[in-house]
Amino acid sequence: MFASEVVAVSGKLSEFSYSSDKDSQVTKVFCANCGSPIYGTNTRIPDHLTLSLGTMDDASGLYIEVVIFERDKPHWDRLGQDVVFFATQPDWKPES
């Protein structure tokens, strides 16, 4: 799902990259001022990126499709029946 209104991030961003357990390059982009995560990329799925939910003013129009590292979610966080989830990094790619 795409937001109907796009708002640009202002301020300086920083990033760090590392090799994942699946031998892909993961890059995390964050606020250079406070360290808050903004988005991430992975060379295994170059046409997708992950957005940190906390960066959105209103996420009410979004829905969860997949959860990775489900093992780390709080015990009170319940996933919907249609949510695909993985305990750790899967050997999986989103549908295009």
Distance bins in CASP14 RR format, pairs under 12 A and 6 or more apart:
PFRMAT RR
TARGET T0000
AUTHOR 0000-0000-0000
RMODE 2
METHOD distances of the structure
MODEL  1
1 51 0 0 0 0 0 1 0 0 0 0 0
1 56 0 0 0 0 0 1 0 0 0 0 0
1 59 0 0 0 0 0 1 0 0 0 0 0
1 60 0 0 0 0 0 1 0 0 0 0 0
1 61 1 0 0 1 0 0 0 0 0 0 0
1 62 1 0 1 0 0 0 0 0 0 0 0
1 63 1 0 0 1 0 0 0 0 0 0 0
1 64 0 0 0 0 0 1 0 0 0 0 0
1 65 0 0 0 0 1 0 0 0 0 0 0
2 51 0 0 0 0 0 1 0 0 0 0 0
2 61 0 0 0 0 0 1 0 0 0 0 0
2 62 0 0 0 0 1 0 0 0 0 0 0
3 51 0 0 0 0 1 0 0 0 0 0 0
3 55 0 0 0 0 0 1 0 0 0 0 0
3 56 1 0 0 1 0 0 0 0 0 0 0
3 57 0 0 0 0 0 1 0 0 0 0 0
3 58 0 0 0 0 1 0 0 0 0 0 0
3 59 0 0 0 0 1 0 0 0 0 0 0
3 60 0 0 0 0 0 1 0 0 0 0 0
3 61 0 0 0 0 1 0 0 0 0 0 0
3 62 1 0 0 1 0 0 0 0 0 0 0
4 58 0 0 0 0 0 1 0 0 0 0 0
4 61 0 0 0 0 1 0 0 0 0 0 0
4 62 0 0 0 0 0 1 0 0 0 0 0
5 56 0 0 0 0 0 1 0 0 0 0 0
5 57 0 0 0 0 1 0 0 0 0 0 0
5 58 0 0 0 0 1 0 0 0 0 0 0
5 61 0 0 0 0 0 1 0 0 0 0 0
6 51 0 0 0 0 0 1 0 0 0 0 0
6 56 0 0 0 0 0 1 0 0 0 0 0
6 57 0 0 0 0 0 1 0 0 0 0 0
7 55 0 0 0 0 1 0 0 0 0 0 0
7 56 0 0 0 0 1 0 0 0 0 0 0
7 57 1 0 0 1 0 0 0 0 0 0 0
7 58 0 0 0 0 0 1 0 0 0 0 0
8 38 0 0 0 0 0 1 0 0 0 0 0
8 55 0 0 0 0 0 1 0 0 0 0 0
9 29 0 0 0 0 1 0 0 0 0 0 0
9 30 0 0 0 0 0 1 0 0 0 0 0
9 31 0 0 0 0 1 0 0 0 0 0 0
9 32 0 0 0 0 0 1 0 0 0 0 0
9 33 0 0 0 0 0 1 0 0 0 0 0
9 36 0 0 0 0 0 1 0 0 0 0 0
9 37 0 0 0 0 0 1 0 0 0 0 0
9 38 1 0 0 1 0 0 0 0 0 0 0
9 39 0 0 0 0 1 0 0 0 0 0 0
9 51 0 0 0 0 0 1 0 0 0 0 0
9 52 0 0 0 0 0 1 0 0 0 0 0
9 55 1 0 0 1 0 0 0 0 0 0 0
9 56 0 0 0 0 0 1 0 0 0 0 0
9 57 0 0 0 0 0 1 0 0 0 0 0
10 31 0 0 0 0 0 1 0 0 0 0 0
10 32 0 0 0 0 0 1 0 0 0 0 0
10 33 0 0 0 0 0 1 0 0 0 0 0
10 38 0 0 0 0 0 1 0 0 0 0 0
11 29 0 0 0 0 0 1 0 0 0 0 0
11 30 0 0 0 0 0 1 0 0 0 0 0
11 31 1 0 0 1 0 0 0 0 0 0 0
11 32 1 0 0 1 0 0 0 0 0 0 0
11 33 1 0 0 1 0 0 0 0 0 0 0
11 34 0 0 0 0 0 1 0 0 0 0 0
11 35 0 0 0 0 0 1 0 0 0 0 0
11 36 0 0 0 0 0 1 0 0 0 0 0
11 38 0 0 0 0 0 1 0 0 0 0 0
12 29 0 0 0 0 0 1 0 0 0 0 0
12 30 0 0 0 0 0 1 0 0 0 0 0
12 31 1 0 0 1 0 0 0 0 0 0 0
12 32 1 0 1 0 0 0 0 0 0 0 0
12 33 1 0 0 1 0 0 0 0 0 0 0
12 34 0 0 0 0 0 1 0 0 0 0 0
12 35 0 0 0 0 0 1 0 0 0 0 0
12 38 0 0 0 0 0 1 0 0 0 0 0
13 27 0 0 0 0 0 1 0 0 0 0 0
13 28 0 0 0 0 0 1 0 0 0 0 0
13 29 1 0 1 0 0 0 0 0 0 0 0
13 30 1 0 0 1 0 0 0 0 0 0 0
13 31 1 0 0 1 0 0 0 0 0 0 0
13 32 1 0 0 1 0 0 0 0 0 0 0
13 33 0 0 0 0 1 0 0 0 0 0 0
13 34 0 0 0 0 0 1 0 0 0 0 0
13 35 0 0 0 0 1 0 0 0 0 0 0
13 36 0 0 0 0 0 1 0 0 0 0 0
13 37 0 0 0 0 0 1 0 0 0 0 0
13 38 1 0 0 1 0 0 0 0 0 0 0
13 39 0 0 0 0 1 0 0 0 0 0 0
13 40 0 0 0 0 0 1 0 0 0 0 0
13 55 0 0 0 0 0 1 0 0 0 0 0
14 27 0 0 0 0 0 1 0 0 0 0 0
14 28 0 0 0 0 1 0 0 0 0 0 0
14 29 1 0 0 1 0 0 0 0 0 0 0
14 30 1 0 1 0 0 0 0 0 0 0 0
14 31 1 0 0 1 0 0 0 0 0 0 0
14 32 1 0 1 0 0 0 0 0 0 0 0
14 33 0 0 0 0 1 0 0 0 0 0 0
14 34 0 0 0 0 0 1 0 0 0 0 0
14 35 1 0 0 1 0 0 0 0 0 0 0
14 36 0 0 0 0 0 1 0 0 0 0 0
14 37 0 0 0 0 0 1 0 0 0 0 0
14 38 0 0 0 0 1 0 0 0 0 0 0
15 25 0 0 0 0 0 1 0 0 0 0 0
15 26 0 0 0 0 0 1 0 0 0 0 0
15 27 1 0 1 0 0 0 0 0 0 0 0
15 28 1 0 0 1 0 0 0 0 0 0 0
15 29 1 0 1 0 0 0 0 0 0 0 0
15 30 1 0 0 1 0 0 0 0 0 0 0
15 31 0 0 0 0 0 1 0 0 0 0 0
15 32 0 0 0 0 1 0 0 0 0 0 0
15 35 0 0 0 0 0 1 0 0 0 0 0
15 37 0 0 0 0 0 1 0 0 0 0 0
15 38 0 0 0 0 1 0 0 0 0 0 0
15 39 0 0 0 0 1 0 0 0 0 0 0
15 40 0 0 0 0 1 0 0 0 0 0 0
15 41 0 0 0 0 1 0 0 0 0 0 0
16 25 0 0 0 0 0 1 0 0 0 0 0
16 26 0 0 0 0 1 0 0 0 0 0 0
16 27 1 0 0 1 0 0 0 0 0 0 0
16 28 1 0 1 0 0 0 0 0 0 0 0
16 29 0 0 0 0 1 0 0 0 0 0 0
16 30 0 0 0 0 1 0 0 0 0 0 0
16 32 0 0 0 0 0 1 0 0 0 0 0
16 35 0 0 0 0 0 1 0 0 0 0 0
16 37 0 0 0 0 0 1 0 0 0 0 0
16 40 0 0 0 0 0 1 0 0 0 0 0
16 41 0 0 0 0 0 1 0 0 0 0 0
17 24 0 0 0 0 0 1 0 0 0 0 0
17 25 1 0 1 0 0 0 0 0 0 0 0
17 26 1 0 0 1 0 0 0 0 0 0 0
17 27 1 0 1 0 0 0 0 0 0 0 0
17 28 1 0 0 1 0 0 0 0 0 0 0
17 29 0 0 0 0 1 0 0 0 0 0 0
17 40 0 0 0 0 1 0 0 0 0 0 0
17 41 0 0 0 0 1 0 0 0 0 0 0
17 42 0 0 0 0 0 1 0 0 0 0 0
17 43 0 0 0 0 1 0 0 0 0 0 0
18 24 0 0 0 0 1 0 0 0 0 0 0
18 25 1 0 0 1 0 0 0 0 0 0 0
18 26 1 0 1 0 0 0 0 0 0 0 0
18 27 0 0 0 0 1 0 0 0 0 0 0
18 28 0 0 0 0 1 0 0 0 0 0 0
18 40 0 0 0 0 0 1 0 0 0 0 0
18 41 0 0 0 0 0 1 0 0 0 0 0
18 42 0 0 0 0 0 1 0 0 0 0 0
18 43 0 0 0 0 0 1 0 0 0 0 0
19 25 1 0 0 1 0 0 0 0 0 0 0
19 26 1 0 0 1 0 0 0 0 0 0 0
19 27 0 0 0 0 0 1 0 0 0 0 0
19 42 0 0 0 0 0 1 0 0 0 0 0
19 43 0 0 0 0 1 0 0 0 0 0 0
19 44 0 0 0 0 0 1 0 0 0 0 0
19 89 0 0 0 0 0 1 0 0 0 0 0
20 26 1 0 1 0 0 0 0 0 0 0 0
20 27 0 0 0 0 0 1 0 0 0 0 0
20 28 0 0 0 0 0 1 0 0 0 0 0
20 40 0 0 0 0 0 1 0 0 0 0 0
20 41 0 0 0 0 0 1 0 0 0 0 0
20 42 1 0 0 1 0 0 0 0 0 0 0
20 43 0 0 0 0 1 0 0 0 0 0 0
20 44 1 0 0 1 0 0 0 0 0 0 0
20 45 0 0 0 0 0 1 0 0 0 0 0
20 68 0 0 0 0 0 1 0 0 0 0 0
20 69 0 0 0 0 0 1 0 0 0 0 0
20 88 0 0 0 0 0 1 0 0 0 0 0
20 89 1 0 0 1 0 0 0 0 0 0 0
20 90 0 0 0 0 0 1 0 0 0 0 0
20 91 0 0 0 0 0 1 0 0 0 0 0
21 42 0 0 0 0 0 1 0 0 0 0 0
21 44 0 0 0 0 0 1 0 0 0 0 0
21 69 0 0 0 0 0 1 0 0 0 0 0
21 88 0 0 0 0 1 0 0 0 0 0 0
21 89 1 0 1 0 0 0 0 0 0 0 0
21 90 0 0 0 0 0 1 0 0 0 0 0
21 91 0 0 0 0 0 1 0 0 0 0 0
22 42 0 0 0 0 1 0 0 0 0 0 0
22 43 0 0 0 0 1 0 0 0 0 0 0
22 44 1 0 0 1 0 0 0 0 0 0 0
22 45 0 0 0 0 0 1 0 0 0 0 0
22 68 0 0 0 0 0 1 0 0 0 0 0
22 86 0 0 0 0 0 1 0 0 0 0 0
22 88 0 0 0 0 0 1 0 0 0 0 0
22 89 1 0 1 0 0 0 0 0 0 0 0
22 90 0 0 0 0 1 0 0 0 0 0 0
22 91 1 0 0 1 0 0 0 0 0 0 0
22 92 0 0 0 0 1 0 0 0 0 0 0
22 93 0 0 0 0 0 1 0 0 0 0 0
23 42 0 0 0 0 0 1 0 0 0 0 0
23 43 0 0 0 0 1 0 0 0 0 0 0
23 44 0 0 0 0 1 0 0 0 0 0 0
23 89 0 0 0 0 0 1 0 0 0 0 0
23 91 0 0 0 0 0 1 0 0 0 0 0
24 40 0 0 0 0 0 1 0 0 0 0 0
24 41 0 0 0 0 1 0 0 0 0 0 0
24 42 1 0 1 0 0 0 0 0 0 0 0
24 43 1 0 1 0 0 0 0 0 0 0 0
24 44 1 0 1 0 0 0 0 0 0 0 0
24 45 0 0 0 0 1 0 0 0 0 0 0
24 46 0 0 0 0 1 0 0 0 0 0 0
24 89 0 0 0 0 1 0 0 0 0 0 0
24 90 0 0 0 0 0 1 0 0 0 0 0
24 91 0 0 0 0 0 1 0 0 0 0 0
24 93 0 0 0 0 0 1 0 0 0 0 0
25 40 0 0 0 0 0 1 0 0 0 0 0
25 41 0 0 0 0 1 0 0 0 0 0 0
25 42 1 0 0 1 0 0 0 0 0 0 0
25 43 1 0 1 0 0 0 0 0 0 0 0
25 44 0 0 0 0 1 0 0 0 0 0 0
25 45 0 0 0 0 0 1 0 0 0 0 0
25 46 0 0 0 0 1 0 0 0 0 0 0
26 39 0 0 0 0 0 1 0 0 0 0 0
26 40 1 0 0 1 0 0 0 0 0 0 0
26 41 1 0 0 1 0 0 0 0 0 0 0
26 42 1 0 1 0 0 0 0 0 0 0 0
26 43 1 0 0 1 0 0 0 0 0 0 0
26 44 0 0 0 0 1 0 0 0 0 0 0
26 45 0 0 0 0 0 1 0 0 0 0 0
26 46 0 0 0 0 0 1 0 0 0 0 0
26 49 0 0 0 0 0 1 0 0 0 0 0
26 50 0 0 0 0 1 0 0 0 0 0 0
26 68 0 0 0 0 0 1 0 0 0 0 0
26 89 0 0 0 0 1 0 0 0 0 0 0
27 37 0 0 0 0 0 1 0 0 0 0 0
27 38 0 0 0 0 0 1 0 0 0 0 0
27 39 0 0 0 0 1 0 0 0 0 0 0
27 40 1 0 1 0 0 0 0 0 0 0 0
27 41 1 0 1 0 0 0 0 0 0 0 0
27 42 1 0 0 1 0 0 0 0 0 0 0
27 43 0 0 0 0 1 0 0 0 0 0 0
27 46 0 0 0 0 0 1 0 0 0 0 0
27 49 0 0 0 0 1 0 0 0 0 0 0
27 50 0 0 0 0 0 1 0 0 0 0 0
28 35 0 0 0 0 0 1 0 0 0 0 0
28 36 0 0 0 0 0 1 0 0 0 0 0
28 37 1 0 0 1 0 0 0 0 0 0 0
28 38 0 0 0 0 1 0 0 0 0 0 0
28 39 0 0 0 0 1 0 0 0 0 0 0
28 40 1 0 1 0 0 0 0 0 0 0 0
28 41 0 0 0 0 1 0 0 0 0 0 0
28 42 0 0 0 0 0 1 0 0 0 0 0
28 49 0 0 0 0 0 1 0 0 0 0 0
28 50 0 0 0 0 1 0 0 0 0 0 0
28 51 0 0 0 0 0 1 0 0 0 0 0
28 52 0 0 0 0 1 0 0 0 0 0 0
29 35 0 0 0 0 0 1 0 0 0 0 0
29 36 0 0 0 0 0 1 0 0 0 0 0
29 37 1 0 0 1 0 0 0 0 0 0 0
29 38 1 0 1 0 0 0 0 0 0 0 0
29 39 1 0 1 0 0 0 0 0 0 0 0
29 40 1 0 1 0 0 0 0 0 0 0 0
29 41 1 0 0 1 0 0 0 0 0 0 0
29 49 0 0 0 0 1 0 0 0 0 0 0
29 50 0 0 0 0 0 1 0 0 0 0 0
29 51 0 0 0 0 0 1 0 0 0 0 0
29 52 0 0 0 0 1 0 0 0 0 0 0
29 55 0 0 0 0 0 1 0 0 0 0 0
30 36 1 0 0 1 0 0 0 0 0 0 0
30 37 1 0 1 0 0 0 0 0 0 0 0
30 38 1 0 1 0 0 0 0 0 0 0 0
30 39 0 0 0 0 1 0 0 0 0 0 0
30 40 0 0 0 0 1 0 0 0 0 0 0
30 52 0 0 0 0 1 0 0 0 0 0 0
30 55 0 0 0 0 0 1 0 0 0 0 0
31 37 0 0 0 0 1 0 0 0 0 0 0
31 38 1 0 0 1 0 0 0 0 0 0 0
31 39 0 0 0 0 0 1 0 0 0 0 0
31 52 0 0 0 0 0 1 0 0 0 0 0
31 54 0 0 0 0 0 1 0 0 0 0 0
31 55 0 0 0 0 1 0 0 0 0 0 0
32 38 0 0 0 0 0 1 0 0 0 0 0
34 55 0 0 0 0 0 1 0 0 0 0 0
35 52 0 0 0 0 0 1 0 0 0 0 0
35 55 0 0 0 0 0 1 0 0 0 0 0
36 52 1 0 0 1 0 0 0 0 0 0 0
36 53 0 0 0 0 0 1 0 0 0 0 0
36 54 1 0 0 1 0 0 0 0 0 0 0
36 55 1 0 0 1 0 0 0 0 0 0 0
37 49 0 0 0 0 0 1 0 0 0 0 0
37 50 0 0 0 0 1 0 0 0 0 0 0
37 51 0 0 0 0 1 0 0 0 0 0 0
37 52 1 0 1 0 0 0 0 0 0 0 0
37 53 0 0 0 0 1 0 0 0 0 0 0
37 54 0 0 0 0 1 0 0 0 0 0 0
37 55 1 0 0 1 0 0 0 0 0 0 0
38 49 0 0 0 0 1 0 0 0 0 0 0
38 50 0 0 0 0 1 0 0 0 0 0 0
38 51 1 0 0 1 0 0 0 0 0 0 0
38 52 1 0 0 1 0 0 0 0 0 0 0
38 53 0 0 0 0 0 1 0 0 0 0 0
38 54 0 0 0 0 1 0 0 0 0 0 0
38 55 1 0 1 0 0 0 0 0 0 0 0
38 56 0 0 0 0 0 1 0 0 0 0 0
39 48 0 0 0 0 0 1 0 0 0 0 0
39 49 1 0 1 0 0 0 0 0 0 0 0
39 50 1 0 0 1 0 0 0 0 0 0 0
39 51 1 0 1 0 0 0 0 0 0 0 0
39 52 1 0 0 1 0 0 0 0 0 0 0
39 53 0 0 0 0 0 1 0 0 0 0 0
39 54 0 0 0 0 0 1 0 0 0 0 0
39 55 1 0 0 1 0 0 0 0 0 0 0
39 56 0 0 0 0 0 1 0 0 0 0 0
40 46 0 0 0 0 0 1 0 0 0 0 0
40 48 0 0 0 0 1 0 0 0 0 0 0
40 49 1 0 1 0 0 0 0 0 0 0 0
40 50 1 0 1 0 0 0 0 0 0 0 0
40 51 1 0 0 1 0 0 0 0 0 0 0
40 52 0 0 0 0 1 0 0 0 0 0 0
40 55 0 0 0 0 0 1 0 0 0 0 0
40 68 0 0 0 0 0 1 0 0 0 0 0
41 47 0 0 0 0 1 0 0 0 0 0 0
41 48 1 0 0 1 0 0 0 0 0 0 0
41 49 1 0 1 0 0 0 0 0 0 0 0
41 50 1 0 0 1 0 0 0 0 0 0 0
41 51 0 0 0 0 0 1 0 0 0 0 0
42 48 1 0 0 1 0 0 0 0 0 0 0
42 49 0 0 0 0 1 0 0 0 0 0 0
42 50 1 0 0 1 0 0 0 0 0 0 0
42 68 0 0 0 0 0 1 0 0 0 0 0
42 89 0 0 0 0 1 0 0 0 0 0 0
42 90 0 0 0 0 0 1 0 0 0 0 0
42 92 0 0 0 0 0 1 0 0 0 0 0
42 93 0 0 0 0 1 0 0 0 0 0 0
42 94 0 0 0 0 0 1 0 0 0 0 0
43 49 0 0 0 0 0 1 0 0 0 0 0
43 93 0 0 0 0 0 1 0 0 0 0 0
44 68 0 0 0 0 0 1 0 0 0 0 0
44 89 0 0 0 0 1 0 0 0 0 0 0
44 90 0 0 0 0 0 1 0 0 0 0 0
44 91 0 0 0 0 1 0 0 0 0 0 0
44 92 0 0 0 0 1 0 0 0 0 0 0
44 93 1 0 0 1 0 0 0 0 0 0 0
44 94 0 0 0 0 0 1 0 0 0 0 0
45 66 0 0 0 0 0 1 0 0 0 0 0
45 68 0 0 0 0 0 1 0 0 0 0 0
45 89 0 0 0 0 0 1 0 0 0 0 0
45 90 0 0 0 0 0 1 0 0 0 0 0
45 91 0 0 0 0 0 1 0 0 0 0 0
45 92 0 0 0 0 1 0 0 0 0 0 0
45 93 1 0 1 0 0 0 0 0 0 0 0
45 94 1 0 0 1 0 0 0 0 0 0 0
45 95 0 0 0 0 0 1 0 0 0 0 0
45 96 0 0 0 0 1 0 0 0 0 0 0
46 93 0 0 0 0 0 1 0 0 0 0 0
46 94 0 0 0 0 0 1 0 0 0 0 0
46 96 0 0 0 0 0 1 0 0 0 0 0
47 93 0 0 0 0 1 0 0 0 0 0 0
47 94 0 0 0 0 1 0 0 0 0 0 0
47 95 0 0 0 0 0 1 0 0 0 0 0
47 96 1 0 0 1 0 0 0 0 0 0 0
48 65 0 0 0 0 0 1 0 0 0 0 0
48 66 0 0 0 0 0 1 0 0 0 0 0
48 68 0 0 0 0 0 1 0 0 0 0 0
48 92 0 0 0 0 0 1 0 0 0 0 0
48 93 0 0 0 0 1 0 0 0 0 0 0
48 94 1 0 1 0 0 0 0 0 0 0 0
48 95 0 0 0 0 0 1 0 0 0 0 0
48 96 0 0 0 0 1 0 0 0 0 0 0
49 55 0 0 0 0 0 1 0 0 0 0 0
49 94 0 0 0 0 0 1 0 0 0 0 0
50 65 0 0 0 0 0 1 0 0 0 0 0
50 66 0 0 0 0 1 0 0 0 0 0 0
50 67 0 0 0 0 0 1 0 0 0 0 0
50 68 0 0 0 0 1 0 0 0 0 0 0
50 69 0 0 0 0 0 1 0 0 0 0 0
50 94 0 0 0 0 0 1 0 0 0 0 0
51 59 0 0 0 0 1 0 0 0 0 0 0
51 62 0 0 0 0 1 0 0 0 0 0 0
52 59 0 0 0 0 0 1 0 0 0 0 0
53 59 1 0 1 0 0 0 0 0 0 0 0
53 60 0 0 0 0 0 1 0 0 0 0 0
53 61 0 0 0 0 0 1 0 0 0 0 0
53 62 1 0 0 1 0 0 0 0 0 0 0
53 63 0 0 0 0 0 1 0 0 0 0 0
53 64 0 0 0 0 1 0 0 0 0 0 0
53 67 0 0 0 0 0 1 0 0 0 0 0
53 77 0 0 0 0 0 1 0 0 0 0 0
54 62 0 0 0 0 0 1 0 0 0 0 0
55 62 0 0 0 0 0 1 0 0 0 0 0
56 62 1 0 0 1 0 0 0 0 0 0 0
63 79 0 0 0 0 0 1 0 0 0 0 0
63 80 0 0 0 0 1 0 0 0 0 0 0
63 82 0 0 0 0 1 0 0 0 0 0 0
63 83 0 0 0 0 1 0 0 0 0 0 0
64 70 0 0 0 0 0 1 0 0 0 0 0
64 73 0 0 0 0 0 1 0 0 0 0 0
64 77 0 0 0 0 0 1 0 0 0 0 0
64 78 0 0 0 0 0 1 0 0 0 0 0
64 79 1 0 0 1 0 0 0 0 0 0 0
64 80 1 0 0 1 0 0 0 0 0 0 0
64 81 0 0 0 0 0 1 0 0 0 0 0
64 82 0 0 0 0 1 0 0 0 0 0 0
64 83 1 0 1 0 0 0 0 0 0 0 0
64 84 0 0 0 0 1 0 0 0 0 0 0
64 85 0 0 0 0 1 0 0 0 0 0 0
65 79 0 0 0 0 0 1 0 0 0 0 0
65 80 0 0 0 0 0 1 0 0 0 0 0
65 82 1 0 0 1 0 0 0 0 0 0 0
65 83 1 0 0 1 0 0 0 0 0 0 0
65 84 1 0 0 1 0 0 0 0 0 0 0
65 85 0 0 0 0 0 1 0 0 0 0 0
65 92 0 0 0 0 0 1 0 0 0 0 0
65 94 1 0 0 1 0 0 0 0 0 0 0
65 95 0 0 0 0 1 0 0 0 0 0 0
66 79 0 0 0 0 1 0 0 0 0 0 0
66 80 0 0 0 0 0 1 0 0 0 0 0
66 82 0 0 0 0 0 1 0 0 0 0 0
66 83 1 0 0 1 0 0 0 0 0 0 0
66 84 1 0 1 0 0 0 0 0 0 0 0
66 85 1 0 0 1 0 0 0 0 0 0 0
66 86 1 0 0 1 0 0 0 0 0 0 0
66 89 0 0 0 0 0 1 0 0 0 0 0
66 90 0 0 0 0 1 0 0 0 0 0 0
66 92 0 0 0 0 1 0 0 0 0 0 0
66 93 0 0 0 0 0 1 0 0 0 0 0
66 94 1 0 0 1 0 0 0 0 0 0 0
66 95 0 0 0 0 0 1 0 0 0 0 0
67 73 1 0 0 1 0 0 0 0 0 0 0
67 74 0 0 0 0 0 1 0 0 0 0 0
67 77 0 0 0 0 1 0 0 0 0 0 0
67 78 0 0 0 0 0 1 0 0 0 0 0
67 79 1 0 0 1 0 0 0 0 0 0 0
67 80 0 0 0 0 1 0 0 0 0 0 0
67 82 0 0 0 0 0 1 0 0 0 0 0
67 83 1 0 0 1 0 0 0 0 0 0 0
67 84 1 0 0 1 0 0 0 0 0 0 0
67 85 1 0 1 0 0 0 0 0 0 0 0
67 86 1 0 0 1 0 0 0 0 0 0 0
67 87 0 0 0 0 1 0 0 0 0 0 0
67 88 0 0 0 0 0 1 0 0 0 0 0
67 89 0 0 0 0 0 1 0 0 0 0 0
67 90 0 0 0 0 0 1 0 0 0 0 0
67 92 0 0 0 0 0 1 0 0 0 0 0
68 79 0 0 0 0 0 1 0 0 0 0 0
68 83 0 0 0 0 0 1 0 0 0 0 0
68 84 0 0 0 0 1 0 0 0 0 0 0
68 85 1 0 0 1 0 0 0 0 0 0 0
68 86 1 0 1 0 0 0 0 0 0 0 0
68 87 0 0 0 0 1 0 0 0 0 0 0
68 88 1 0 0 1 0 0 0 0 0 0 0
68 89 1 0 0 1 0 0 0 0 0 0 0
68 90 1 0 0 1 0 0 0 0 0 0 0
68 91 0 0 0 0 0 1 0 0 0 0 0
68 92 0 0 0 0 1 0 0 0 0 0 0
68 93 0 0 0 0 0 1 0 0 0 0 0
68 94 0 0 0 0 0 1 0 0 0 0 0
69 85 0 0 0 0 1 0 0 0 0 0 0
69 86 1 0 0 1 0 0 0 0 0 0 0
69 87 1 0 0 1 0 0 0 0 0 0 0
69 88 1 0 0 1 0 0 0 0 0 0 0
69 89 1 0 0 1 0 0 0 0 0 0 0
69 90 0 0 0 0 1 0 0 0 0 0 0
70 77 0 0 0 0 1 0 0 0 0 0 0
70 78 0 0 0 0 0 1 0 0 0 0 0
70 79 1 0 0 1 0 0 0 0 0 0 0
70 80 0 0 0 0 0 1 0 0 0 0 0
70 83 0 0 0 0 1 0 0 0 0 0 0
70 84 0 0 0 0 1 0 0 0 0 0 0
70 85 1 0 1 0 0 0 0 0 0 0 0
70 86 1 0 0 1 0 0 0 0 0 0 0
70 87 1 0 1 0 0 0 0 0 0 0 0
70 88 0 0 0 0 1 0 0 0 0 0 0
70 89 0 0 0 0 0 1 0 0 0 0 0
70 90 0 0 0 0 0 1 0 0 0 0 0
71 77 0 0 0 0 0 1 0 0 0 0 0
71 85 0 0 0 0 1 0 0 0 0 0 0
71 86 0 0 0 0 1 0 0 0 0 0 0
71 87 1 0 1 0 0 0 0 0 0 0 0
71 88 1 0 0 1 0 0 0 0 0 0 0
71 89 0 0 0 0 0 1 0 0 0 0 0
72 85 0 0 0 0 0 1 0 0 0 0 0
72 86 0 0 0 0 0 1 0 0 0 0 0
72 87 0 0 0 0 1 0 0 0 0 0 0
72 88 0 0 0 0 1 0 0 0 0 0 0
72 89 0 0 0 0 0 1 0 0 0 0 0
73 79 1 0 0 1 0 0 0 0 0 0 0
73 83 0 0 0 0 0 1 0 0 0 0 0
73 85 0 0 0 0 1 0 0 0 0 0 0
73 86 0 0 0 0 0 1 0 0 0 0 0
73 87 0 0 0 0 0 1 0 0 0 0 0
77 83 0 0 0 0 0 1 0 0 0 0 0
77 85 0 0 0 0 0 1 0 0 0 0 0
78 85 0 0 0 0 0 1 0 0 0 0 0
79 85 1 0 1 0 0 0 0 0 0 0 0
79 86 0 0 0 0 0 1 0 0 0 0 0
84 90 0 0 0 0 1 0 0 0 0 0 0
84 92 0 0 0 0 1 0 0 0 0 0 0
84 93 0 0 0 0 0 1 0 0 0 0 0
84 94 0 0 0 0 1 0 0 0 0 0 0
84 95 0 0 0 0 0 1 0 0 0 0 0
85 92 0 0 0 0 0 1 0 0 0 0 0
86 92 1 0 0 1 0 0 0 0 0 0 0
END
